[in-house]
Amino acid sequence: MTQEELADLAGFSRSYYTEIETGKRNISLLNIRRLAEALDIPIKDLFDFPSE
């Protein structure tokens, strides 16, 4: 999936999505939910980091 496709599914502009990825913009909880829904995953999976 391209950045543009994911941004479109989440209802973001491609530039907004790119700024999220590069850390230039903080993402709101509402947009975190939209991103998880676009990826068809639970929100918690976005924050499930493997332990070292």
PDB file of N, CA, C and O in Angstrom:
ATOM      1  N   MET A   1       0.850  -1.164   0.000  1.00  0.00           N
ATOM      2  CA  MET A   1       0.000   0.000   0.000  1.00  0.00           C
ATOM      3  C   MET A   1       0.904   1.238   0.000  1.00  0.00           C
ATOM      4  O   MET A   1       1.885   1.307   0.740  1.00  0.00           O
ATOM      5  N   THR A   2       0.561   2.185  -0.824  1.00  0.00           N
ATOM      6  CA  THR A   2       1.353   3.412  -0.881  1.00  0.00           C
ATOM      7  C   THR A   2       0.908   4.388   0.202  1.00  0.00           C
ATOM      8  O   THR A   2      -0.163   4.237   0.790  1.00  0.00           O
ATOM      9  N   GLN A   3       1.745   5.387   0.455  1.00  0.00           N
ATOM     10  CA  GLN A   3       1.373   6.446   1.393  1.00  0.00           C
ATOM     11  C   GLN A   3       0.077   7.116   0.951  1.00  0.00           C
ATOM     12  O   GLN A   3      -0.801   7.396   1.767  1.00  0.00           O
ATOM     13  N   GLU A   4      -0.028   7.365  -0.329  1.00  0.00           N
ATOM     14  CA  GLU A   4      -1.215   8.031  -0.859  1.00  0.00           C
ATOM     15  C   GLU A   4      -2.470   7.188  -0.649  1.00  0.00           C
ATOM     16  O   GLU A   4      -3.521   7.721  -0.292  1.00  0.00           O
ATOM     17  N   GLU A   5      -2.369   5.884  -0.865  1.00  0.00           N
ATOM     18  CA  GLU A   5      -3.519   4.994  -0.659  1.00  0.00           C
ATOM     19  C   GLU A   5      -3.931   4.961   0.811  1.00  0.00           C
ATOM     20  O   GLU A   5      -5.117   5.041   1.131  1.00  0.00           O
ATOM     21  N   LEU A   6      -2.946   4.844   1.704  1.00  0.00           N
ATOM     22  CA  LEU A   6      -3.263   4.809   3.128  1.00  0.00           C
ATOM     23  C   LEU A   6      -3.839   6.144   3.596  1.00  0.00           C
ATOM     24  O   LEU A   6      -4.812   6.175   4.349  1.00  0.00           O
ATOM     25  N   ALA A   7      -3.248   7.225   3.157  1.00  0.00           N
ATOM     26  CA  ALA A   7      -3.760   8.544   3.515  1.00  0.00           C
ATOM     27  C   ALA A   7      -5.203   8.701   3.051  1.00  0.00           C
ATOM     28  O   ALA A   7      -6.042   9.227   3.783  1.00  0.00           O
ATOM     29  N   ASP A   8      -5.486   8.250   1.849  1.00  0.00           N
ATOM     30  CA  ASP A   8      -6.843   8.340   1.312  1.00  0.00           C
ATOM     31  C   ASP A   8      -7.817   7.501   2.133  1.00  0.00           C
ATOM     32  O   ASP A   8      -8.916   7.959   2.445  1.00  0.00           O
ATOM     33  N   LEU A   9      -7.426   6.278   2.486  1.00  0.00           N
ATOM     34  CA  LEU A   9      -8.289   5.406   3.295  1.00  0.00           C
ATOM     35  C   LEU A   9      -8.576   6.019   4.664  1.00  0.00           C
ATOM     36  O   LEU A   9      -9.674   5.867   5.199  1.00  0.00           O
ATOM     37  N   ALA A  10      -7.588   6.710   5.227  1.00  0.00           N
ATOM     38  CA  ALA A  10      -7.743   7.316   6.547  1.00  0.00           C
ATOM     39  C   ALA A  10      -8.402   8.689   6.476  1.00  0.00           C
ATOM     40  O   ALA A  10      -8.771   9.259   7.503  1.00  0.00           O
ATOM     41  N   GLY A  11      -8.548   9.214   5.274  1.00  0.00           N
ATOM     42  CA  GLY A  11      -9.148  10.537   5.120  1.00  0.00           C
ATOM     43  C   GLY A  11      -8.166  11.672   5.334  1.00  0.00           C
ATOM     44  O   GLY A  11      -8.567  12.791   5.651  1.00  0.00           O
ATOM     45  N   PHE A  12      -6.867  11.389   5.161  1.00  0.00           N
ATOM     46  CA  PHE A  12      -5.819  12.399   5.312  1.00  0.00           C
ATOM     47  C   PHE A  12      -5.343  12.832   3.937  1.00  0.00           C
ATOM     48  O   PHE A  12      -5.515  12.109   2.955  1.00  0.00           O
ATOM     49  N   SER A  13      -4.746  14.009   3.870  1.00  0.00           N
ATOM     50  CA  SER A  13      -4.023  14.377   2.656  1.00  0.00           C
ATOM     51  C   SER A  13      -2.684  13.642   2.699  1.00  0.00           C
ATOM     52  O   SER A  13      -2.212  13.266   3.773  1.00  0.00           O
ATOM     53  N   ARG A  14      -2.087  13.445   1.559  1.00  0.00           N
ATOM     54  CA  ARG A  14      -0.792  12.753   1.524  1.00  0.00           C
ATOM     55  C   ARG A  14       0.255  13.562   2.270  1.00  0.00           C
ATOM     56  O   ARG A  14       1.099  12.990   2.960  1.00  0.00           O
ATOM     57  N   SER A  15       0.214  14.879   2.144  1.00  0.00           N
ATOM     58  CA  SER A  15       1.203  15.716   2.823  1.00  0.00           C
ATOM     59  C   SER A  15       1.051  15.630   4.345  1.00  0.00           C
ATOM     60  O   SER A  15       2.050  15.608   5.064  1.00  0.00           O
ATOM     61  N   TYR A  16      -0.193  15.581   4.841  1.00  0.00           N
ATOM     62  CA  TYR A  16      -0.420  15.435   6.280  1.00  0.00           C
ATOM     63  C   TYR A  16       0.143  14.099   6.756  1.00  0.00           C
ATOM     64  O   TYR A  16       0.824  14.039   7.780  1.00  0.00           O
ATOM     65  N   TYR A  17      -0.140  13.034   6.018  1.00  0.00           N
ATOM     66  CA  TYR A  17       0.357  11.714   6.392  1.00  0.00           C
ATOM     67  C   TYR A  17       1.888  11.688   6.399  1.00  0.00           C
ATOM     68  O   TYR A  17       2.491  11.108   7.302  1.00  0.00           O
ATOM     69  N   THR A  18       2.510  12.302   5.415  1.00  0.00           N
ATOM     70  CA  THR A  18       3.969  12.357   5.346  1.00  0.00           C
ATOM     71  C   THR A  18       4.537  13.099   6.550  1.00  0.00           C
ATOM     72  O   THR A  18       5.559  12.694   7.103  1.00  0.00           O
ATOM     73  N   GLU A  19       3.883  14.180   6.959  1.00  0.00           N
ATOM     74  CA  GLU A  19       4.345  14.932   8.125  1.00  0.00           C
ATOM     75  C   GLU A  19       4.217  14.111   9.402  1.00  0.00           C
ATOM     76  O   GLU A  19       5.043  14.246  10.304  1.00  0.00           O
ATOM     77  N   ILE A  20       3.203  13.270   9.493  1.00  0.00           N
ATOM     78  CA  ILE A  20       3.072  12.368  10.644  1.00  0.00           C
ATOM     79  C   ILE A  20       4.242  11.384  10.642  1.00  0.00           C
ATOM     80  O   ILE A  20       4.901  11.194  11.665  1.00  0.00           O
ATOM     81  N   GLU A  21       4.496  10.767   9.501  1.00  0.00           N
ATOM     82  CA  GLU A  21       5.569   9.769   9.395  1.00  0.00           C
ATOM     83  C   GLU A  21       6.936  10.343   9.715  1.00  0.00           C
ATOM     84  O   GLU A  21       7.769   9.666  10.318  1.00  0.00           O
ATOM     85  N   THR A  22       7.173  11.575   9.320  1.00  0.00           N
ATOM     86  CA  THR A  22       8.495  12.174   9.517  1.00  0.00           C
ATOM     87  C   THR A  22       8.624  12.895  10.850  1.00  0.00           C
ATOM     88  O   THR A  22       9.678  13.456  11.151  1.00  0.00           O
ATOM     89  N   GLY A  23       7.563  12.887  11.652  1.00  0.00           N
ATOM     90  CA  GLY A  23       7.617  13.508  12.967  1.00  0.00           C
ATOM     91  C   GLY A  23       7.469  15.017  12.956  1.00  0.00           C
ATOM     92  O   GLY A  23       7.728  15.668  13.969  1.00  0.00           O
ATOM     93  N   LYS A  24       7.061  15.585  11.839  1.00  0.00           N
ATOM     94  CA  LYS A  24       6.863  17.032  11.756  1.00  0.00           C
ATOM     95  C   LYS A  24       5.510  17.461  12.304  1.00  0.00           C
ATOM     96  O   LYS A  24       5.271  18.645  12.541  1.00  0.00           O
ATOM     97  N   ARG A  25       4.636  16.498  12.501  1.00  0.00           N
ATOM     98  CA  ARG A  25       3.291  16.794  13.000  1.00  0.00           C
ATOM     99  C   ARG A  25       2.910  15.741  14.026  1.00  0.00           C
ATOM    100  O   ARG A  25       3.182  14.554  13.846  1.00  0.00           O
ATOM    101  N   ASN A  26       2.281  16.185  15.098  1.00  0.00           N
ATOM    102  CA  ASN A  26       1.741  15.262  16.097  1.00  0.00           C
ATOM    103  C   ASN A  26       0.352  14.837  15.656  1.00  0.00           C
ATOM    104  O   ASN A  26      -0.419  15.644  15.136  1.00  0.00           O
ATOM    105  N   ILE A  27       0.041  13.583  15.863  1.00  0.00           N
ATOM    106  CA  ILE A  27      -1.250  13.050  15.429  1.00  0.00           C
ATOM    107  C   ILE A  27      -2.211  13.028  16.622  1.00  0.00           C
ATOM    108  O   ILE A  27      -1.821  12.657  17.729  1.00  0.00           O
ATOM    109  N   SER A  28      -3.444  13.418  16.398  1.00  0.00           N
ATOM    110  CA  SER A  28      -4.449  13.412  17.461  1.00  0.00           C
ATOM    111  C   SER A  28      -4.979  11.997  17.673  1.00  0.00           C
ATOM    112  O   SER A  28      -4.800  11.122  16.825  1.00  0.00           O
ATOM    113  N   LEU A  29      -5.629  11.786  18.807  1.00  0.00           N
ATOM    114  CA  LEU A  29      -6.221  10.470  19.082  1.00  0.00           C
ATOM    115  C   LEU A  29      -7.278  10.112  18.044  1.00  0.00           C
ATOM    116  O   LEU A  29      -7.392   8.953  17.647  1.00  0.00           O
ATOM    117  N   LEU A  30      -8.044  11.093  17.608  1.00  0.00           N
ATOM    118  CA  LEU A  30      -9.056  10.846  16.583  1.00  0.00           C
ATOM    119  C   LEU A  30      -8.396  10.329  15.304  1.00  0.00           C
ATOM    120  O   LEU A  30      -8.890   9.387  14.684  1.00  0.00           O
ATOM    121  N   ASN A  31      -7.298  10.938  14.920  1.00  0.00           N
ATOM    122  CA  ASN A  31      -6.623  10.508  13.697  1.00  0.00           C
ATOM    123  C   ASN A  31      -5.882   9.189  13.876  1.00  0.00           C
ATOM    124  O   ASN A  31      -5.696   8.449  12.910  1.00  0.00           O
ATOM    125  N   ILE A  32      -5.458   8.888  15.095  1.00  0.00           N
ATOM    126  CA  ILE A  32      -4.884   7.563  15.363  1.00  0.00           C
ATOM    127  C   ILE A  32      -5.963   6.510  15.132  1.00  0.00           C
ATOM    128  O   ILE A  32      -5.701   5.463  14.541  1.00  0.00           O
ATOM    129  N   ARG A  33      -7.169   6.791  15.598  1.00  0.00           N
ATOM    130  CA  ARG A  33      -8.279   5.850  15.374  1.00  0.00           C
ATOM    131  C   ARG A  33      -8.546   5.697  13.877  1.00  0.00           C
ATOM    132  O   ARG A  33      -8.746   4.580  13.400  1.00  0.00           O
ATOM    133  N   ARG A  34      -8.551   6.794  13.136  1.00  0.00           N
ATOM    134  CA  ARG A  34      -8.801   6.732  11.694  1.00  0.00           C
ATOM    135  C   ARG A  34      -7.721   5.920  10.980  1.00  0.00           C
ATOM    136  O   ARG A  34      -8.016   5.170  10.049  1.00  0.00           O
ATOM    137  N   LEU A  35      -6.483   6.071  11.416  1.00  0.00           N
ATOM    138  CA  LEU A  35      -5.382   5.310  10.824  1.00  0.00           C
ATOM    139  C   LEU A  35      -5.536   3.821  11.112  1.00  0.00           C
ATOM    140  O   LEU A  35      -5.358   2.995  10.218  1.00  0.00           O
ATOM    141  N   ALA A  36      -5.863   3.477  12.349  1.00  0.00           N
ATOM    142  CA  ALA A  36      -6.068   2.069  12.705  1.00  0.00           C
ATOM    143  C   ALA A  36      -7.214   1.472  11.895  1.00  0.00           C
ATOM    144  O   ALA A  36      -7.114   0.343  11.413  1.00  0.00           O
ATOM    145  N   GLU A  37      -8.293   2.220  11.745  1.00  0.00           N
ATOM    146  CA  GLU A  37      -9.427   1.723  10.954  1.00  0.00           C
ATOM    147  C   GLU A  37      -9.027   1.531   9.494  1.00  0.00           C
ATOM    148  O   GLU A  37      -9.440   0.559   8.862  1.00  0.00           O
ATOM    149  N   ALA A  38      -8.235   2.441   8.961  1.00  0.00           N
ATOM    150  CA  ALA A  38      -7.779   2.321   7.568  1.00  0.00           C
ATOM    151  C   ALA A  38      -6.909   1.085   7.388  1.00  0.00           C
ATOM    152  O   ALA A  38      -6.940   0.445   6.336  1.00  0.00           O
ATOM    153  N   LEU A  39      -6.134   0.751   8.416  1.00  0.00           N
ATOM    154  CA  LEU A  39      -5.278  -0.435   8.361  1.00  0.00           C
ATOM    155  C   LEU A  39      -6.023  -1.700   8.775  1.00  0.00           C
ATOM    156  O   LEU A  39      -5.493  -2.805   8.657  1.00  0.00           O
ATOM    157  N   ASP A  40      -7.253  -1.536   9.259  1.00  0.00           N
ATOM    158  CA  ASP A  40      -8.089  -2.640   9.729  1.00  0.00           C
ATOM    159  C   ASP A  40      -7.405  -3.418  10.857  1.00  0.00           C
ATOM    160  O   ASP A  40      -7.358  -4.648  10.859  1.00  0.00           O
ATOM    161  N   ILE A  41      -6.877  -2.650  11.815  1.00  0.00           N
ATOM    162  CA  ILE A  41      -6.234  -3.245  12.985  1.00  0.00           C
ATOM    163  C   ILE A  41      -6.739  -2.532  14.243  1.00  0.00           C
ATOM    164  O   ILE A  41      -7.200  -1.393  14.161  1.00  0.00           O
ATOM    165  N   PRO A  42      -6.657  -3.187  15.402  1.00  0.00           N
ATOM    166  CA  PRO A  42      -7.017  -2.507  16.653  1.00  0.00           C
ATOM    167  C   PRO A  42      -6.012  -1.383  16.951  1.00  0.00           C
ATOM    168  O   PRO A  42      -4.832  -1.496  16.621  1.00  0.00           O
ATOM    169  N   ILE A  43      -6.484  -0.323  17.565  1.00  0.00           N
ATOM    170  CA  ILE A  43      -5.605   0.807  17.899  1.00  0.00           C
ATOM    171  C   ILE A  43      -4.392   0.339  18.706  1.00  0.00           C
ATOM    172  O   ILE A  43      -3.276   0.808  18.483  1.00  0.00           O
ATOM    173  N   LYS A  44      -4.609  -0.572  19.630  1.00  0.00           N
ATOM    174  CA  LYS A  44      -3.506  -1.018  20.491  1.00  0.00           C
ATOM    175  C   LYS A  44      -2.349  -1.593  19.680  1.00  0.00           C
ATOM    176  O   LYS A  44      -1.203  -1.537  20.126  1.00  0.00           O
ATOM    177  N   ASP A  45      -2.623  -2.142  18.506  1.00  0.00           N
ATOM    178  CA  ASP A  45      -1.558  -2.703  17.685  1.00  0.00           C
ATOM    179  C   ASP A  45      -0.598  -1.633  17.161  1.00  0.00           C
ATOM    180  O   ASP A  45       0.544  -1.939  16.818  1.00  0.00           O
ATOM    181  N   LEU A  46      -1.051  -0.399  17.099  1.00  0.00           N
ATOM    182  CA  LEU A  46      -0.165   0.677  16.680  1.00  0.00           C
ATOM    183  C   LEU A  46       0.874   0.984  17.762  1.00  0.00           C
ATOM    184  O   LEU A  46       1.901   1.600  17.479  1.00  0.00           O
ATOM    185  N   PHE A  47       0.609   0.556  18.996  1.00  0.00           N
ATOM    186  CA  PHE A  47       1.473   0.850  20.114  1.00  0.00           C
ATOM    187  C   PHE A  47       2.085  -0.395  20.744  1.00  0.00           C
ATOM    188  O   PHE A  47       2.704  -0.308  21.805  1.00  0.00           O
ATOM    189  N   ASP A  48       1.923  -1.530  20.118  1.00  0.00           N
ATOM    190  CA  ASP A  48       2.420  -2.795  20.654  1.00  0.00           C
ATOM    191  C   ASP A  48       3.845  -3.019  20.157  1.00  0.00           C
ATOM    192  O   ASP A  48       4.070  -3.608  19.100  1.00  0.00           O
ATOM    193  N   PHE A  49       4.804  -2.528  20.955  1.00  0.00           N
ATOM    194  CA  PHE A  49       6.205  -2.650  20.581  1.00  0.00           C
ATOM    195  C   PHE A  49       6.785  -3.917  21.179  1.00  0.00           C
ATOM    196  O   PHE A  49       6.506  -4.232  22.336  1.00  0.00           O
ATOM    197  N   PRO A  50       7.579  -4.646  20.424  1.00  0.00           N
ATOM    198  CA  PRO A  50       8.184  -5.866  20.969  1.00  0.00           C
ATOM    199  C   PRO A  50       9.138  -5.526  22.106  1.00  0.00           C
ATOM    200  O   PRO A  50       9.862  -4.532  22.043  1.00  0.00           O
ATOM    201  N   SER A  51       9.135  -6.347  23.132  1.00  0.00           N
ATOM    202  CA  SER A  51      10.065  -6.130  24.248  1.00  0.00           C
ATOM    203  C   SER A  51      11.437  -6.659  23.870  1.00  0.00           C
ATOM    204  O   SER A  51      11.573  -7.601  23.090  1.00  0.00           O
ATOM    205  N   GLU A  52      12.418  -6.043  24.429  1.00  0.00           N
ATOM    206  CA  GLU A  52      13.802  -6.454  24.108  1.00  0.00           C
ATOM    207  C   GLU A  52      14.333  -7.384  25.150  1.00  0.00           C
ATOM    208  O   GLU A  52      15.475  -7.834  25.052  1.00  0.00           O
TER     209      GLU A  52
END
